[in-house]
Amino acid sequence: MDFLREIEGKRAHDPIFNDKAMSSGRSFIPGPVIVGAGPSGLATAACLKEKGVPSVILERSNRIASLWQLNTYDRLCLHLPKQFCELPLMPFPENFPTYPTKQQFIEYLEAYAERFDIRPRFNESVARAEYDHTLGFWRVKTETTEYVCRWLIVATGENAEAMVPEIEGRRKFGGPMVHTSSYKSGDVYRGKRVLVVGCGNSGMEVCLDLCNHNARPSLVVRDSVHILPRQMLGKSTFGLSMWLLKWLPMRLVDHLLLIVSRFMLGDTAKFGLDRPKLGPLELKNLSGKTPVLDVGTLAKIKSGDIKICPGIRQLKCHAVEFVDGRTENFDAIIFATGYKSNVPFWLKERDLFSEKDGLPRRPFPNGWKGNCGLYAVGFTKRGLLGASMDAKRISEDIERCWKADAKRLTVKSHT
């Protein structure tokens, strides 16, 4: 361990040594390595920098927040008010609307990286990362370099890879089939019959976008779903919920939310949108399933502009057979079926992360820290607010170790 500490010191203060290390394909990092330059990775790097701890971010894409920049639709806005989505140490500009647009959020992230001088190493896709118990360090391998570090922070998030379900007859359909990660606008679907599979926030909003571009969307709803107004009683539904939870038990808050929703939206079950037995907050807390915040889609469902369909049995040539036996013709299918973690594919570790779904085994708020200097940020199923909480905890934890090491080395150098 002592000789590796010495190597770390040389790496930090001796450019010639650093050049030699890089030319040999190995880079010794004195601080943490962060995998992923999305909001979670940026927030963690900024919190560490504020505490005097340097870090290196490895990003597989050629830009920050690649999911937001490359894999989101044009009309996307933040679903929660900006005060619940800002990263640590830097609020949104005052002139931004309550619900910033996709482009405004990207501008905010770019300004955030510039303010904290965060410079990720782009086009560095991590192929393998594992802890070397002999050395006492993490070995993080990309195509060109092996990074050796004491701390490894996984910031690739819950939405690293698109999920598309296996459906019988996919090859028979013949029309375009895309995931929402490839969907930009309904303009290319004008006049077409489009089936959207998945009734979460993305599926609902894509249906609305298709309507606004004169397409004819239908929505597959297989499970029960909570639909809430985005605003209640003059406040954001999320903000009102957080305020009520300070004073009332969760089940009572759920009951109040559902009463107001019934008054504002009516009985959604009449339109094929049954509500789960658990309330929206309790369901979110237990399963991570997010309620849909309505931005106008429900009105289109009520008017018949968006048709509700049951689950799919199989695909046919430009047609879909549903589980109730009906068959309808469609020109295209859009899968709003979510994303998954890619952590099990590259991280060789079984304690913090589940091999099954790539998420922390321990539920929020205890899933941010593992063993041997391993951390997880952005896996809380609580959006940007949860990621910010993780980033603060991680930076505080590493700061304690960093300062303890610095003090120990100082004492050693004086003896």
Stockholm file with secondary structure:
# STOCKHOLM 1.0

chainA/1-415         MDFLREIEGKRAHDPIFNDKAMSSGRSFIPGPVIVGAGPSGLATAACLKEKGVPSVILERSNRIASLWQLNTYDRLCLHLPKQFCELPLMPFPENFPTYPTKQQFIEYLEAYAERFDIRPRFNESVARAEYDHTLGFWRVKTETTEYVCRWLIVATGENAEAMVPEIEGRRKFGGPMVHTSSYKSGDVYRGKRVLVVGCGNSGMEVCLDLCNHNARPSLVVRDSVHILPRQMLGKSTFGLSMWLLKWLPMRLVDHLLLIVSRFMLGDTAKFGLDRPKLGPLELKNLSGKTPVLDVGTLAKIKSGDIKICPGIRQLKCHAVEFVDGRTENFDAIIFATGYKSNVPFWLKERDLFSEKDGLPRRPFPNGWKGNCGLYAVGFTKRGLLGASMDAKRISEDIERCWKADAKRLTVKSHT
#=GR chainA/1-415 SS CHHHHHHHHHHHHCHHHHHHHHHTTEEEESSCEEECCSHHHHHHHHHHHHTTCCCEEECSSSSTTHHHHHSSCTTCBCSSCGGGTCCTTCCCCTTSCSSCBHHHHHHHHHHHHHHTTCCCBTTCCCCEEEEETTTTEEEEECSSCEEEESCEEECCCTTSEECCCCCTTHHHHCSCEEEGGGCCCGGGGTTCEEEEECCSHHHHHHHHHHHHTTCEEEEECCSCCCEEESEETTEEHHHHHHHHHTTSCHHHHHHHHHHHHHHHHCCGGGGTCCCCSSCHHHHHHHHCCCCEEESSHHHHHHHTSSEEECCEEEEETTEEEETTSCEEECSEEEECCCEECCHHHHBCCSSSBCTTTSSBSSCTTSCSBCSTTEEECSCSSSHHHHHHHHHHHHHHHHHHHHHHHHHHHHHHHTC
#=GC SS_cons         CHHHHHHHHHHHHCHHHHHHHHHTTEEEESSCEEECCSHHHHHHHHHHHHTTCCCEEECSSSSTTHHHHHSSCTTCBCSSCGGGTCCTTCCCCTTSCSSCBHHHHHHHHHHHHHHTTCCCBTTCCCCEEEEETTTTEEEEECSSCEEEESCEEECCCTTSEECCCCCTTHHHHCSCEEEGGGCCCGGGGTTCEEEEECCSHHHHHHHHHHHHTTCEEEEECCSCCCEEESEETTEEHHHHHHHHHTTSCHHHHHHHHHHHHHHHHCCGGGGTCCCCSSCHHHHHHHHCCCCEEESSHHHHHHHTSSEEECCEEEEETTEEEETTSCEEECSEEEECCCEECCHHHHBCCSSSBCTTTSSBSSCTTSCSBCSTTEEECSCSSSHHHHHHHHHHHHHHHHHHHHHHHHHHHHHHHTC
//
